[in-house]
Amino acid sequence: MKVLIDTHVLLWALMEPERLSSVATDLISDPSTTLVTSSASAWEISTKHRLGRFDGAHSIVHGYYAHLERLGIEELPIRADHAILAGSLDGKHRDPFDRMLAAQALIETIPIVTGDDAISDLGAPTLW
């Protein structure tokens, strides 16, 4: 199974794994699961760090690829087709990071591991 890890799930897996659901924990720990995270997550984490909204982000931002490697997570780059769909998705949810993840999940036909109901409201398949 291949899944897209939402930004908060990535952060919790790194810093507060007890906050993860049992489904998320099982998927992340299962070596047969292919884990991917969007480039948008790096952008979101870095932005929140710059704005002072995320304590502990310094080590995540500056060691980002090492953290991904430790968890066995691959990066999913943002392509133009992802961006076009993200900007075109119906729905009131305005968060550009969530819109991008939803678009990537839809185009790549993979579910997003997330506890955020707003993402499923954008039409993306989710697991939690």
N, C-alpha and C positions, 0 to 999 in steps of 0.2 A: 504494500500500500504506500502511496505517496501523499504527503500532506504538506500544506503551507502553514507555517507557524506564525501566528499573529504577534505583533510587537510585544504586547503585555505578556504573552505566554513565553516568549523568548526571555524577557527580563525576569519573570518569575522562575523559569527553569534555571537561570544563572544565579539569582539572588535570594529567592524565596520559594523554593520548590514545594513547600507545604501548601501554598496557595493554589496549586494546580489541581484540577479535577483528577479523579482516578483514570478517566479515559485519556486525558492529556499525558499523565504520568506514564501510563502503559505504552502509549504511542511513542513517546520520546525515548523510553528505555528499551523498546523492542528493536533489535538490530535489523529486523526484516523491514522496518518502516523507513522509507526514504523521506527525510526531513528537508524541507526547503524554507528559506525565509526571503522575503522580498528586499530588494535594495531600498525600498521605501521605508523599511524598518530602521535601517541605518540612518537614513535621513531624518526620520521622526525622533530617534533617540538623540542624535546630534543636535537637532533643533531644540528639543526640550532641555538638553544640557546647557546650550547657549543661553536660553531664557531663564535658567535657574529653577526649572520646574521638576528636576529629577535629581535627587540626592544619590550619590554613588555612580553617576553616569560617567564620570571622568575615566574610571578604569574600564568601563564597558566600551566607550568611544575609542580610547587609545589602544585597546587590546581586542577590538571587534573580531577580526579574523581568527585570532587564537581562541576566542570564546566559541565561535562557530565550529571550529575544528574539534574542540574538546567535546562538544555535544553531537558531533557528526552531522552538522547542518550545512547544506549547500546553499549558495546564494542564487536567487532567481532575479536576474537583471530586469530592469524596466525597458520594455520595447515600445515602439510607437503604437502597435495595436492595443497594448495594455492601456496606454495613455488615452487613446481615442475612446475606448470603451469606458474607462474611468470617468472621463468628462461627460460621457453620454448617458450614463446609468440614470434611470428614473429613481426617484426617491428623494426624500427631504434631507437625508443625512449629508452634511456638508463637509465632513472631515476628509481632506484630500488623501490622507494616508489610508484610511479605511476604504475609501472608494477605489484606490489603486489595488489594494489587496483583494477586494471583491472582484475587480476586473481580471486580475491575474488568475484567481481561482476559477473564474468562469471560462476564460480562454484556455487555460491549461487543463481544465476539467479535473481539478483536484479540490478536496475540501479544505477549509481553513480550520485549524484548531484555535478556537477562540471562545471566550465567555461573553463576548460582546454581541448582544442581540441586534444591534444596528447593522452589523455586517450581513446577517441573514436577511434583513429587510431590504437590502440591495440586491437580493436574489442569489447570493453565493451560498453554496452548500457549506455547512459548518458541523463541527464535532466539538463536544465539550463533555 
